Amino acid sequence: MTEDKTKTDLPVPQFVPSDFNSTTKLADNQTEYDDYNPFEHREIDKPNSTTGSLIHLLKSSLGTGILAMPVAFKNAGLIFGAVGTIIIGLICTHCVHILVKTSHDVCKRTRIPVLGFAETAERVFQYGPVKLRKLANFSKLFVDYGLMATYFSAGCVYIVFIASSLAKVINEMAELDWSVRIYILFTMIPILAIGQIRELKFLVPFSAMANIFIVITFGITLYYIFEKPLEFDDKPGFSSFATLPLFFSTVIFAMEGIGVVMPVENSMAKPQHFLGCPGVLNTAMGTVITLYALIGFFGYVRYGELAEGSVTLNLPVADVAAKVAQVLIALAILFTFGLQFFVPMDILWKKINAKIPEKRHNLAQIGIRTGIMIAMGAIGLAVPDLEPFIGLVGAIFFSSLGLLVPCVVETVFLWPGELGRFKWILVKNVIFGAFSIFALVSGAFVSIEDIIKLYTEEKH
């Protein structure tokens, strides 16, 4: 995706701001908007295929979080966990859908070929109700910095996770006693290489391999889950209200991949294939929801209250197959790093590339990417128990970026006269927005509680 070209060639909107949210119905000016197809005006040097986009979207939502689904079900109960996972998955899918649909509609009305996540939020407020226009720049900055904080932080966790998984297997097999920090240093070698890839098209093979490794890990995990007869009778249908925040936090933050959605859609050779039925979005999220529900349901039935934070930790460590699963999931996360690193770097480069002479862009990209990755590795070396802190960042930004922001953006865009009969769209978005705030507060509370426990245990 050539950000510089699409950025500099954007045409000036063909209307004045006051016309954007007038009380005139959209149908009155439909011809003015319909004669512009933003897809026909996109200029992308290296467009991504529909299949490649599907692979990327699958990988963005289908990660190690699925391995935590049995413990999520433990916190929800068998029946509530199954129904809740499907409902949360559908909500996440819907929020992605309305974000992309709103972005397409804004592109048509402003006669701009392509808009990212932050640019969509900015334009909606910029040409929305008069009292809200002053929030345009804030909305853009909130999305940009929220995405950067989330994905850079997640990258630190990825490095620690890869190193920890490899340390557990290699130390046992080679009878070594090496620290996780040594494995972090080794992990940084391939990380520094993968992090230099700047085009989504070239990341497709890595995402494909990561998906294959994850599928194999699932297969091994399912083998152990179904190895013996399952006992359903001793598993409650509903756990308790006290543990529900843990369930919601696990499912939302593991399933949500909002930061990758717009870059993937914007880089497609045929973006019209992203939405619709079946479409890239519905196919990817349907697969994700199904796998999450299956792993969570049967993993909990198998391990019950003994379910660990990652189901691979429940596998018998002495078995070769269990070791293979741990290595493959570590490699899957390694190959996912490039895709996750692409999102914050894409945002950061847009903000700074104009300040750097064009002839030095390549060298600058290499230097900046290398410096950031070294800093991420250094954080991992300094604080191996990083997960609770990153969980706090993820709780705050994934719930707000993935659920709340799309609902707000759609509401502002359609305000006041296009919210449907009895303003059902407004009612729907208020409900989803309230749910996202609950997820934010409960997820943050759980993360802070974990941090307190971590430091309390260290002192003793």
DOVEXKOL-946598 format. One record per residue: z, x, y of N, C-alpha, C, CB in turn. Coordinates in steps of 0.02 Angstrom, whole numbers, plus 50000, padded with zeros to 5 digits. Each point is the difference from the previous one (the first is absolute). Glycine has a CB too. Example, Ala and Ser with C-alpha at 12.3 -4.5 7.8 and 13.67 -1.06 7.14 Angstrom:
503905066049716500004995550059500005004550060500624990549941 499025007750112500035004250059500374996150055498925005949968 
This chain:
500005004349940500004995750060500005004450062500624990849939 498905008450104499955004250059500344996750058498935004949958 501684996750052500394996750051499755001650070500985000549925 498795005750087499785001850067499404995850021500425011649982 499114987449972499404996350017500164992750015499325007849929 501054988950026500154993050011500444999050061499904998049878 500505007150137500464999450057499625000550066500915005049931 498634999850074499675001250064499434995150012500315011949991 499424985049957499424995750009500194992650006499345008349937 501314990250069500204993050004499734996950064501035002549934 498634991750061499734996750060500554996550039498924998549941 500935000150121500484996550043499994992649982499855008450094 500734988449899500024992849984499594996050050501135001649949 498544993250026499544996050041500324993850029499085004349930 501574995950080500344994250029500605002550039499614992449906 500655003250136500605001850038500604997849960499394999050111 501185004549896500594998449960500224992850003500345011550018 499594985450040500254993150007499624995149956500335002850116 499064999149861499614995549958500215000149928499075001550078 501295003749902500135001149930500464994749970499855012150019 500664986050016500474995149974500024993750044500685009249952 498754988850070499974993850039500134994149954499195005150082 500934989249946500144994149960499364997049971501014997750071 498415005149949499374997749972499985001549926499425001850110 500374993549849499975001149929499495005349984500354988149979 499775015549965499555005349980499294997549989500965005949948 498984988050028499344997349984499554999650062500514993649907 499785005550153499614999550061499625006450015500834991850043 499435013949937499685006450013499805003549935500665000950106 499254995349840499895003049935499385004449999500564990249948 498895007550084499385003850000500095006850031499364989450005 501055011050049500125006350035500315005249953500144993750107 500295004049847500345004649955499595001349937501104996050045 498554998849930499665000649936499385004450004500434988849971 499295012250089499395004050003500155007549996499474991050068 501165010849925500185007049992500345001149933500125001250126 499575002949832500295001849936500255007250002499234991849940 501425009250064500265006850007499805004749943500954995250063 498955001949877499835004249943499325003550010500664992349926 498885004450110499345002850010500005005650052499524988949970 501015011750068500035004950054500465005949985499774990850080 500525009349861500435005549981499585006249984500874991949956 499355013850068499685006449986500495004449962499274999150104 500615001649831500455003849957499585005349963500794990049986 499375016250025499625005549970500075000149924500165006550105 500444992349870500135000549928500334993549977500115012750006 499514981949989500294993649980500245000149928499264994250082 501255001949905500304999649934499724993949963501065005750042 498824995049894499744994649960500534994649989499215008049943 500564986250034500474994549986500485002049943499134991650038 500595011849912500425002349944500515005150024499064997849920 500715007050121500465005050027500544997050042499075008149999 500764986850040500504996550041500514996449957499144998650091 500624998449855500464996649953500495005049969499114991449976 500645014550006500425005249971500545002150050499045004049928 500754997150135500485002150051500534994750011499105006850055 500694986949949500484994650014500484999149941499154994350073 500595006449867500444999849941500525005550003499074995049933 500705011050085500465005850000500524999350055499095007249953 500724989850104500474999450056500584995449984499065002150078 500824992949879500534995249983500295001149931499444991950074 500205011849884500205001049931500255007049991499164991549960 501485009650054500285006749995500615000149956499575002450113 500875002349901500605000849959500474994150008499885012350010 500034983750041500434994250010499994995349940499825001050121 499624998849845499954995549942500495002049945498804997950028 501365008649970500465002549949500724997850015499255009849981 500874988050080500674997650019500074992549991500095009450081 499384987249895500034992749994500524997549950498814999950031 501315003649913500534997549955500694999750035499365004749904 500805000450137500644999850035500004994750054500175012249976 499234986350052499954994550048500154993449965499145006350067 500594992749873500144993949962500744999749982498835000149954 501485005650034500725000149985500394997150059499845010049926 499924991150134500344997650060499814992850018500045011750040 499494985449923499774993350016500104995149942499185005050078 500784997549860500014995649942499294999149974501024994150043 498925003949894499364999849967499524995050032500575003349895 499654990550113499554994850026499895000950075500414992149911 500145008950126499935000850073499585006250016501114994350018 498985011049943499625006150012499254998949990500995006649963 498834989849984499294998749987499684995850054500235000849878 500114993750139499734995550052500015003450068500404990049935 500155013650080500065003450064499475005450009501214997649998 498645006249950499495005250004499324997150016500655006949919 499184987650048499354996850013499974997450072499914996949878 500634999850144500004997250068499965005550053500684990349959 499715015150033499985005550047499315003350000501235001949984 498484998849957499335002849996499484995850037500315005049891 499744988450101499544995650035500105000250076499984992649899 500655008050123500145000650071499715006550028501064993249985 499045012349980499725006450022499244999750004500985005949948 498714991050001499274999349999499774995850059500005001049875 500344993550137499814995650056500065003650067500384990149933 500155013850076500095003650063499465005250012501234998149990 498565005249957499435004750006499374996150018500535007949915 499374986450053499414995950012499964997850073500044996149881 500515001450147499974997550068499935005750050500714990249966 499545015750017499915005850044499265001950003501165004049973 498524996649969499295002049997499574994550031500215006849897 499944986950088499604994450028500074999950076500164993349895 500445007550131500095000250072499635005950031501124994549987 498905011249981499635005950025499264998550004500875007649951 498854989249997499294998250001499844995250058499955001549875 500484993550135499894995150054500055003250069500454991049925 500035013650083500065003550064499385004350012501255000149988 498505003249960499395004050007499414995750023500415007649910 499544986450063499454995550019500084997750073499904996249881 500705002050138500104997450068499935005450053500754991349952 499465014850031499965005550048499375004149994501235000549999 498364997849949499375003549987500135007549989499374991450069 501145010049891500185006849981499895000649924500855001250096 498825004049880499825000349929500585001149953498945004350037 501584999449983500535001549954500665001050038499175005349921 501374992250051500675000850029500485001749944499744991850094 500715012949919500535001649953500584995250006499655011950004 500884989549959500604995850000500304999750070500225003049880 499925002850149500325000250066499544997250054500665009949963 498694991650033499524997550051499944992549996499375010849994 500674986449946499984992749993500604996850035499395001249890 501215001650097500604997350032499955000650076500675003149899 499075002550124499945001150072499524995050032500245012149982 499174987049988499504995550029500244992750000499115007949962 501234990149985500254993149997500474998650058499895000249874 500575004450140500464999050056499655000950067500955003949927 498585000850076499665001650062499624993950027499905011949963 499814984249992499614994250020500334993449979498965007049992 501694993349995500374994049979500314996450059500225005549891 500304990650096500354996450053500225004850056500384991449917 499565006450144500135004350058500685003449997499264992650067 501255003649913500685002750000500105005549947500394989050041 499165011349910500085004949946499565006250008500284990549926 499285009550124499525005550007500335006750014499174991850040 501415008049991500365006350015500255003449937500334995250110 499665001149833500235002949937499445003449961500884991249997 498515008850030499435002849964500105007249981499274992150061 500925012149987500085007149986500595001249953499515002750112 501034993449898500585000749956499824998449928500754997150096 498864997649894499824998049932499595005449965500024988050036 499535015250002499605005449972500445006049982499014996150067 501435005849978500445005749987500474998649943499925003250120 500344990649876500464998349946499665000849932500594991950077 498805005549917499645000649936499845007349985499524988650017 500225015050032499815007049990500595004349978499104998650085 501435001349954500575004349985500394997549939500085002950121 499904990649867500314997349940499655002549938500354989950064 498985010049937499615002449943500105007549989499164991050021 500845012850034500095007349993500695001649971499225001950096 501304994949930500685001249976500064998249926500454997950115 499254996549866500064997749931499645004749952500084988350042 499305013449974499605003849952500175007449999499104991850017 501075011250039500235006949999500665000549961499435002250111 501014993049899500645000049964499884999149925500584995450101 498975000049882499844998849930499725006349968499794987950025 499825016050014499725006249974500555004949980499004998250071 501535002149968500575004349982500304997949933500255001950122 499824991649868500284997449938499535001649942500594990850062 498755008749949499515001549948500095007249976499194991850051 500895012849996500075007149982500625001049958499415003450106 501154993749915500625000649962499944996749931500655000350108 499034993949890499924996349937499595004149950500084989150062 499355013749961499585004049956500385006049973498994996450065 501355007149980500375006049980500564998349951499735005250110 500634989349902500554998149956499764998149931500634996050100 498815000349897499724998049935499785006049960499644989250050 500015015449983499765006049964500595004449979498934999650066 501585000949977500585004249984500354997449937500155002750122 499914990849873500354997149942499645001649935500434990950074 498915008649927499625001149939499935007449984499374989450022 500415014550028499875007149988500645003949984499024999350077 501514999349958500635003449987500244998949928500304998850120 499614994949856500224998449932499555003349949500464989250041 498885010649969499545002749951500025007649998499274990150017 500795013150041499995007350004500705003050000498934999350061 501574996349933500705002150000500165004350062500004999749874 499804997550184500125003350064500564996350037498805003850006 501444999350046500524996950042499815000750074500885002649912 498484996550101499755000750068500204994150043499035006749957 501124994750106500174994850048499394995750018500915007450046 499224986449974499464995650023499635003250059500654989949961 499705014050079499695003250059499445004749980501094999050060 498985004449883499475004449976499374995849984500855008249954 499254986150015499444995749983499694996850063500544997749888 499875001350163499724997650064499515005150028501064993450023 499125013049973499555005350024499355000149961501005006750035 499054992649898499404999749959499584993850017500605006349909 499744988150102499664993750015499615000550065500894993749939 499355010250108499675000650065499305003149995501135001050053 498735002849895499345003149994499454994849994500545009949944 499494985550006499484994849998500064995050058499985001349876 500634997650148500084995350056499615002450061501144996849957 498915009750059499655002850057499244999549993500955007850017 498814992249922499274999349989499784992850007500035009949924 500324985550041499814992950002500074997250070500364998849881 500145003450156500114997550067499475001850051501185000649974 498355003950008499465001950046499404995449994500395011849992 499604983749960499444995349993500044994750054499975002049875 499484997250162500024995750060499594993649994500155010350066 499484988949880499584994049991500254996149940499015005950052 501054987549956500224995749945499525000549941500534992350082 498835008649932499505000449946500175005649952499144995350077 501085010449949500155005849957500674999449965499315006950077 501094988249943500654998949968499944995149941500565002250109 498864994749883499904995149946500145003149931499164994250071 500575011849913500145002949934500755001149988498895005650004 501474996450048500725001149992500364993349987499945010150076 499874984749962500304993549989499834997349931499934997750123 499455003549855499794997749933500415003549946498844997950043 501255008649963500405003749951500734997750002499235009850011 501034989150049500694997650006500084993249966500125006250108 499394989449901500034993549967499995000749924499434994950100 500155009749875499965001249928500675002549974498775002650009 501535002250026500655002749979500544994750000499665011150045 500324984650006500504994750004499914995049943500055001350125 499314997149859499864995449945500255002949934498994995550062 500905011049927500245003349939500774999849998498985007549998 501334993950059500734999650003500244993049984500015009150086 499644985949941500174993049984499954998849925499604996350113 499855006349858499894999149929500565002949958498785000250021 501435005949996500555003349965500654996050009499455011250015 500664986650047500614996150015500004993549961500055005150114 499384991549885499954993749963500105001149925499224995650088 500555010149887500115001449929500755000149984498925006749998 501464996850044500725000349988500334993250012499995012050033 499754984150015500294993450013499914995349941499775001750122 499634998549847499854995349946500085003249931499214994350076 501085011749922500095003549937500444996149952499865010850061 500644985949965500464996049958500014992850025500715010349977 499534985049982500034993050022500414999350064499904996349880 499874999350164500334998950064500534994549995498965003850059 501584997049977500534995050002500014996650069500685006649915 499184986950086499974996350063500654996450016498784998749982 501604999549967500574995450008500545002750046499754995749887 500355010950114500555002850039499815001850071500465004449894 498944993850128499765001550068500054993750043499225009049956 501174991150097500074994150043499354998350037501215002750013 498674990949999499414998150039500075001850073499814990849919 500825009050105500145001950070500615004550000499504989250045 500475016249993500555004950000500554997850047499195009149973 500754992650092500494998050050499715000850069500945003349924 499334993050123499755000450070500165006950030500164987650013 500375015549964500215006550028499495005449987501184996749984 498455002949960499525005349982499284998350019500765003149907 499134990950121499314998150018499685004750052500324988349975 500065014150075499685004750047499695006149966500824996350085 499505006149862499735005749963499344998049966501165004449981 498814989549994499384997649969499434999650051500684993649917 499465003050139499484999350051499775006850026500484988950032 500005015649980499835006650026499545003749952501095000450062 499084999649875499605003649950499294997349996501045002249936 498894991250060499344997049991499575000950062500504991849921 499775006750138499605000450061499785007150015500624990150044 499855014549954499845006850021499605003749948501045000150067 499014997949870499595003149948499294997250000501045001849932 498894991850083499354996649996499595000750063500514992049922 499825008950135499664999950065499615006550012500904992550043 498475006849977499585005750018499604998650062499935003249880 500404993650170499654997550059499665005650040500834990850005 499445015249994499725005350041499325002349978501145003550023 498694995549914499365002349973499464994650007500625007449919 499584986450092499534994449998499445000750051500934992849962 499225008050102499485000350051499565006249994500764993550075 499525012549912499555005749988499524998949943500895007350044 499354989649901499564998749943499464995050019500955002449921 499254992150111499514994950020499505002750050500854991149978 499395012850071499575002650052499505005149974500914997950081 499225005249862499575005249974499514997449946500905008250025 499114985249963499584997249947499274999550022500984993649959 498575007849994499294999050013499844992650005499745010749938 500634985150026499904992850001500684996650013499005000849921 501244999450141500674997250015500054992549986500125008750085 499324987949911500034992849985500264998749929499054998250079 500985007049879500254999349933500765000749996498925004449958 501414997150098500725001249998500384993549991499855009950074 499994985049965500324993449994499584995649955500535001150115 499674992849879499614995349959500234999949928499045001750076 500584994649883500174999249929499435002549957500744990150028 499375014749926500655003149989500195004950055499824998749879 499715005550145500145004650055500445005849978499884990550079 500095014949960500395006049986500754998650005499065007150043 501144989350010500714998750011500304995849944499805000750123 499884993649861500274995649949500015003249931499594990450066 499895013549919499975003449935500565005149994498764998349996 501325005850056500515005249999500704997149996499245007450066 500914987849977500684997350003500154995649940499955000450124 499554996249849500114996249939500205004549942499174991550040 500495014349955500175004949949500705002750011498795003149989 501384998650073500655002850017500564995149983499475006850091 500464986949930500524995049987500114999049926499704994350108 499755005449854500064999049928500375005749966498934993550003 500885012750014500325005849970500745000550020498905005950000 501254992750063500705000250023500424995049961499625003550115 500124990449878500384994849966500115001849926499544991550080 499945011049887500055001649929500495005749987498824996149985 501105009450053500445005849990500734998150016499055007850029 501054988550025500674998050019500324995449948499675001250118 499954993849859500264995049954500195003249933499304991350055 500225012049914500135002749933500435006350002498914995249963 501055008750091500435005850007500734997950004499085006150058 501054988549978500694997550006500244997149933499814997650122 499734998849843500184997249935500195005649952499234990350019 500415015349984500135005549954500665003750018498775001249984 501325000650080500565004450018500584996450033499175009050014 500734984850009500554996150027500375003550056500104994749890 500565005250106500425002950052499975007650001500744990249989 498955012949961499935007349997499375002350036500615000049892 498994995450136499385001850034500135004950057499524988849969 500095016650032500085005250051499544998650059500315008449911 499774995850141499584999250060499275000949986500955004050066 498885000149884499325000649975500034998949925499645008050093 499954987649881500044998349929499855006049956499674988450027 499985016749999499875006049960500645003749983498875000950054 501654998149988500645003349987500364996949940500095002650122 499704991349859500294996949941499675002349935500274990250071 499175013349935499655002249940500385005849967498904996450050 501075004249885500355005449964499735006850020500224992249904 500195011950127499775006450029499775004949947500784998250094 499435001049844499825004749947499294998949975501195000649968 498534993550045499334998449974499455003150043500454989349955 499035013050011499435003150035499664994950045499845008049904 500084985950072499674994850040500374998650064499574995049895 501105005150103500394998950060499905005650050500854993749933 499115012550042499865005750044499314999450032500755007249929 498764990750031499324999150026500004994850057499525003049886 500854991650104500044994850051500285002850065500164991349910 500365012850086500305002850060499535004850036501124998749946 498515005350016499525004650030499434996250033500305008849914 499444986250051499434996250026500194996350064499554998949884 501054998350119500194996350060500095004850058500554991249931 499675015050054500065005150052499305001950027501065004449947 498464996450007499315001650020499694994150039499885007649900 500274986350079499744994150036500234999950072499984993649892 500655008150119500275000250068499695005850039501084994849961 498805010850006499685005750032499304998050024500655007949928 498974988750030499324998050018499994994350051499625003649887 500944992950119500064994750050500165002850069500374992149910 499885013950092500235002950064499454999950052500805007249937 498584994650043499455000350048499884993450035499505008949932 500524985650029499894993450028500564998050047499374996849898 501255004650083500574998350042500015004350064500644996649898 499155009850096500005004550056499434998450049500505008849927 498974988050046499434998250042500204995250056499255001749901 501184993550084500174994850048500335002850063500144992149904 500425011650091500315002550062499585005350035501114997649949 498515006550012499595005150032499424996850038500315008149910 499424986550064499464996450034500254997450068499504996849889 501105000550112500304997550062500145005750048500514990449937 499805014950038500175005750042499395003350030501025001849931 498454999150029499405003450024499654996050055499865005249887 500154988250107499714995950053500355001150067499694991449914 500965009850082500395000750062499905006850033500834992249952 498995013050009499995006850028499315003250001501165001149960 498354996150005499365003649993499645001050066499914995349886 500184999950161499665000650065500275005850041499794987749998 500815014649987500315005450038499825006949972500934992350027 498695007849918499805006349968499255000950006500974999249920 498795006750100499285001250005499664998449933500205008950087 499234987849916499674997749940499835005749951499534990650067 500305015249959499835005649956500605002549961499105003250080 501514994949941500605002149965500324994449958500185008350092 499464986149902500284994349963500165001749928499354992550074 500195011049892500105001649930500615004549991498774998849980 501275006550059500565004649996500664996550018499235009550028 500734986250022500604996450021500254995349945499615000750119 499914995849849500194995649945500355003849944499034992650028 500695013149954500305004149946500705002250020498865004049965 501214998450096500655002450023500524994650004499425008750062 500404985549967500474994550008500224997249933499484997350110 500025001649845500164997349934500455004849962498904993949999 500945012650003500405004949964500715000250028498975006849977 501094993250089500665000350031500434994049982499505006450093 500204987649907500384994049984500225000149927499374993650087 500185008449868500175000249929500545005249986498844996349972 501135009450062500535005049991500674997250025499155009350014 500834987150042500624996950026500274994949950499595001850118 499974994349851500224995049950500315003549940499094992150038 500605013449940500285003849945500685003150018498855002349961 501215000050102500635002950023500554994850000499365008350070 500484985749950500504994649999500224998649928499504994950104 500015005149850500174999049930500445005649974498934994049985 500945012250035500425005749979500704999450028498985007149994 501074990750068500664999650033500414994249975499505005450101 500174988949886500364993949981499684997049938500324997850121 499835004749819499714997249939500184992749989500035011349952 500564986650071500204992949994499754996150061501025003349931 498334996350074499684997250060499904992449996499445011050017 500554986449922499784993149990500374994750041499695003649887 500994996850118500344994750039499774999850073500975001349924 498915004550106499785000150070499294997250008500745010050020 498834991949934499314997450003500004992649983499545011349969 500914986649987500054992949984500174995950062500365003049884 500054999950159500174996550063499384999250044501175004749993 498445000750013499384999750040499524995049969500155012050035 499784988349899499554995349967500214992850007499735009049921 500934989950075500264993250006499844997150068500915002749920 499165001450131499904997750069499254998850013501035006250037 498554998649944499304999750021499554996249952500195010650056 499934989949877499564996449955500094992450005500025009849923 500604988050086500114992850007499724997450065501035001049930 499055003050123499754997850065499245000850006501105003150051 498635002649926499285001250004499614995849950500245011550039 500044987749901499634996649948500044992450002500205009949932 500344987550094500104992750001500034997150070500605001249892 499855001650150500124996950066499415000950047501215002149984 498535004050022499465001350048499374995849986500455011650013 499304987949924499424995749989500124992750020499695007549907 500924989950080500154993150019500004999250076500684998649896 499615006250139500014999850074499295000550028501165005050000 498454999649973499325001150024499584993749991500095012249972 499954984649970499614993949989500224994550047499835003249880 500824996050129500264994750043499785000950072500994998949925 499065007250101499805001450070499254998950008500945008350012 498674993849938499274999250004499794992750003499885010849938 500464984950023499814993049996500364995650051499775001849879 500705001150158500394996150048499574997950059501045006149966 499054987750059500434994649975499634994649962500755002350096 498584997749909499634994149976499685000649933499814997850115 500285007749848499655000949937500495001349942499025004550063 501574992549941500525001249950500004994749945500675005450088 498814990549910499934995149946500364993550013499885009549924 500014985850031500314993450006500765000749996498984994649949 501365002250098500735000350006500255007250006500074989549932 499485014950092500165007250009500285003149936500234997750122 499455000749822500265002449935499975007649995499634989249947 499885013950086499955007449999500615003150034498744999250000 501474997850056500595002450035500624999349956499484997050110 500594997349857500584998849957500005005049942499994987850030 499435013249941499935004749944500195007150021499114992949951 500655009250107500145006850024500735000950020498825000750038 501494994149987500725000450017500405001049936499834992650101 499995003849846500365000749936499905007049971499844987749978 499555014750022499875006849974500335005350044498914995949951 501095002950114500325004750046500755000449988499114997650084 501194996649904500724999949986500155003649934500114989250062 499455010049890500095003549936499955007650010499534990049939 500005012250102499925007250013500625002950034498754998450008 501544997850038500615002350034500585000549951499604994850108 500435000349846500525000349948499905006249957500084987449999 499295014049983499865005949959500175006450038499094993749941 500775006350124500155005850042500765001350001498974997850070 501414997049945500725000750007500325001849933500004991850095 499815004549853500305001349934499815006849974499994987849977 499375014250032499785006649978500355005650037498904995049970 501175004250095500355005050040500735000549980499214998050095 501104996249893500705000049979500095003849934500174989050059 499405009649893500055003349935499905007650007499574989549944 499955012550098499865007150009500605003550034498774997550008 501504999450043500585002950035500605000549952499594995450110 500494999549849500555000149951499915005949951500114987550010 499265013749969499865005649955500145006750034499134993149942 500715007450122500125006250037500755001450004498954998350067 501444996449947500735000850004500285002249933500054991250090 499725005749857500235001849932499825007349984499884988149964 499525013950056499765006849986500465005250032498834995849993 501325003250071500425004950036500734999549979499204999550096 501034994549885500684999349976500105003849935500094988850056 499425010649900500045003649936499975007550010499474990449944 500125011950104499945007250013500665003050025498784998350026 501584997950016500635002450027500545000649946499704994750109 500245000849841500515000349947499785004749943500354988250029 
